[in-house]
Amino acid sequence: MGNLVPSWSGVYPAATTQFAADGSVDIEATQRVLTALADDGVHGLILLGTCGENNSLDAGEKSAILRAAVEAVGGRVPLITGISAFTTDQAIAYAREAEAIGVDGLMVLPAMVYVPMPAEMAAHFRLVAGATALPVMLYNNPPAYRVSIDFDTLGALADIPNIVAIKESAPDPRRFTDLFNRFGDRYVTMAGLDDVALEGLLLGANGWVSGLTSAFPQESVALIAAVDRGDWAEARRIYRWFMPLLHLDAEHDLVQSIKLAEQIMGRGSERVRMPRMPLTGARRAEVIAMVEQCAATRPIA
């Protein structure tokens, strides 16, 4: 069992996996990234999500990363691992292993590659959640995974007590209100797309699963603090400063962009695992300029 009960509030960066020059997983560098984020006051960590390059890792590497995370920051902040698998059996096996290793919760994606019918998606989520006692956050990201977790599916899953939260990455913030109107407080919602995060928080999301927090955690924590105390003027000020970078989270090269931003800010390496490749040419120059502009105009001391 995990050591902490996730609050599903505050900011949970989708942490990156660090690689050595030879392409192998750099465990020590990954631990440094996680420890630095915890030191900067984030409220939880997402391991092995999209930014963690889940689908580019083999089973042994994933287990090693989870063990390293528990060793480095376990007990300090809740650790949530992404579950991104090709089959339901693979997802169940990983959920059980993650629980045994000591993570605190799961972020479960629809099965990869195959686009399921609603009944198939509901069955997948039900079986994975039923294989563990850990709390589960479902991950809805229609642009990336070509399927939306529709309201009928969420209704069919409402009887499963450990499915407690939804990471909502649909680009339309109206969905936060529609979720609340349909389900009340049955599901905690987390804003999951960086450039509509403040809109989601205003509309009732409990917290924020963030990509660009990996590069600018202090500002992300300050934004959440402003929201929590109802200081919407300050929240808007930080959000407007952050927005050029937050747009990167909605692009297909978000992992490369976020890791490049981390590198510029001295927080990690831009190395990625193929088929991803580091940014080059005009796109690289564009992202560097955006990060440097944000670094030069940081809104908090």
N, C-alpha and C positions, 0 to 999 in steps of 0.2 A: 504493500500500500504506500501511497505517497505520504510525505511528511506534512504538507501544508494543504489547506483547503483553498482552492483558487477563489479570489474575491470577484473575478470577472469585472473588475473596475480598474480605473487608472489606465496606464499605457503599458502594453505588452509588445515590445519590439519583436519582430520576426527575425531572429538572430541568424547571422550568416555562418556557414561552415567554412573554415579556413583551410587552404591547401598549401602544401609545400611546392617548391619549384619543380619537383619531379611529378607533380599531380596527385601525390598521396595526401590523405587527410592529415593536417597538422593539428594534432590534439592539443598541444600546449598553446598554440596560437588561438585555437578555438576557445580554450578555457580563458585566455586573457581577454578576448572579446566579451565573453559572458560576464566575467568578473567586473570588467570596467563598466558595463551597462548596469549591473547591480549596484556598483559603487555610486553611479550617477542618479540613483533613486527610482529606477523603473519599478513597476509594480508586479511584474511577472515576465517570463520569457517564453517565447514560442521557439521550440527547437525543431529543426528538420521540416519546416514548412517550405513554401516556394523559395524564399530567400536562403533557406538552409540547403537547397538543392537536393531535396529528398530523393527525387527520381533518378538522380545521377549517382547514387550511392548503393553499394551492395549491403546485404543484411548484416554482415559482420561490422562494416563501417558504421552503420546506424547504431548498432548496440554499443560500439566503442564510444561514439559521441555522447550517447545518453549517459553512459557510466561516467564519462569525463565531466559532463555537466553536473551530475549529482555530486561528484567529488568536489567540484569547484564552487558551486553556489547552492547546492541542495540545502534546504532549510532556511535560506535567506529570502528567496522569492519563489512563488510557485513556478514549476517547470511543466510546460504543456508541450507534448510532442505531436507533430503532424502525423497522420496515418494516410499515406497515399500509396495504394496498392492496386495491382491489376485484377486480383480476385478477392472475394470475400474471405476465403480461407486464409490467404496471406495477411489480410488486414487483421483477422482475429488472432493469428499467431503473433503478430507484431504487438497488438494491444496487450496481450498477456505478458509478453517479454518486457514491454515498457513498464507495466505495473510491477513486475518482479524486480526490475532494476531500481525503481523508486521514484519515478516521475509522479507528478501530482494531478495530471489530467491529460486528456486526449483531444486533439482537433481532427475530426474525421471528415475526409473528403469523399465524394462519390468515387466509385471504382474508376480507375484510369482507362483511357482509350475508348472503351465501350460506352456509348451513350445510353443510359438505362431508361426504361419506362418508369413512371412514377412508382408503381408497385414494386419493381425491382430495386429502385433506390431506397424505398422505405424498408424493404427486407434486408438490404445490405446494412443500413444503419442500425436496425433492430438487432441483428445478429452480432455485430461488432460491439455494440453497447452491452448486450447481454453476456458477453464473454469476459467482462471486467467489472470491478466495483468502482473504478475511477469515474469521475465526472467527465462528461463528453460535451464538447462544443462542436456543432456541425458547421461546416464551411460552405457557404453559398457564394459562388463566384461564376455566374453564367458566362461572362466574356471569356474566361480562361478555360472552363471545363465543359462548356457547351450544353449545360443542363442547369435548370433552376430548381431549387428546393421549393416546390410550390406549397401553397397553404394547405391543400388537402393532404399532402405528405406529412407536413408538420402536425396536422390534426391527428393523423394515424399514429404518430409517434408520441403523442402527448401522455400516454400511459406509462412510458418508460422513465422511471424516476431519475436515472443518472444521465439522461440527455437533458442538459440544463441550460445550454446557451447556443447562440447562433452568431458566427462571425459573418457579418453581412457586407459583401463586397459587390453587390449589384450597384451600378453607377447611378441609379435613380434613388435619391434620398426619400422619396415618398414611401418606399417600402417599410421604413422604420415605423411610420404612423400606421400603415396597413397591418403590420405585424402586431402592434399594440392593440389596435381595434379588434383584431381577430382573436388574439390569445391573451390579452392583458399582461400579467406578469408571469405567465407560465414559462416563457423562455426569456432569459437574459439576452440582450443584444449587445454585440460589440461592433463598433464601426471598423470595417476592414479594408476600405479603400481610402488611401491617404488624402486624396484631394476632395473628398466629401466627408471627411472625418468630423469637422466642427458642425456641419449640418446634422450629421447623425447624432452627435452629442446633444445638440440643441433639441432634437426631436425625441430624446429619451434613451439613447444608447448609454449603457452603463460605463463603457470604456472603449479603448481604441487599440486594435492590433495594427501595428505600424511598421512600415518598411524603412522610411527615412530616419526614424528614431535611432537606428544603428549609427548614423553619422552625426546626428545632433540630438542626443538624449536630453541634455539639460533644458533645451527649449521645449521639447515635447513634454517633459515633466512640468515645466512652468505653464504650458498651455492647459494641461489637465488641471493643475492647481487653480488656475484662473476660472475655469469652468466650474469646479467644485465650490468655489466661494461666490459664484454668480457674477464675476467680474467679466462681463461679456466684451467690454471695450478692450481690456487687456488681452483676452482670448483672440479677438479679431486682429489686434495689432500683431501678435505673434504669428497667427495663421496667415495673414497677408504677406508677412516677410517670408514665410516658409513655402508659400504656394508654388513658386516656380519649381522647387525641388519635389514637392508633393505630387505634382503632375507626373513625375517619372514613374511613380508606383502604378500608374494605369497603362504603361507601355509594355510591349513584349520584351524589351531588353531591361526590365526593371532590376533584375539580379545584377547584371553587369554594371548598371548605373549606380546602384546602391553600394556595391562593393568598391567601385571607383571613388565614390564620395567618402566611404570609410577610409580608404587609403589616403586621400588628400587630407582628411582630418586627423590622421595619425592613429587610426583605431583598428586597422586591419589591412589586408591585402586585397587587391582587385582580382587575384587569380580565381578562375572559374573552371569547371570541368566541362569538356566537350560533351554534347554539341554546342554548348555556349562557348563563346570566345570573347576576350576583352574588347571593349570598344576601340574603334580606330577612326582615323580621319576626322571628318567634319562633326560627326556625332560625338566623338570623344572630346573634341575641342569645345563643343557646345556644353556638354555636361560639366567639364572642368570649369568653364567660365561661370556657370550657374552656381556651382559649389563655392568657388572663390568669392563670388559676389555675396552669397549668404554668409560666408565666414567673415567677410569684411564689415558686415552690417548687422552682426548678431544683436538681437533685441534685448538680451539680458547680460548683465556683467558676468 
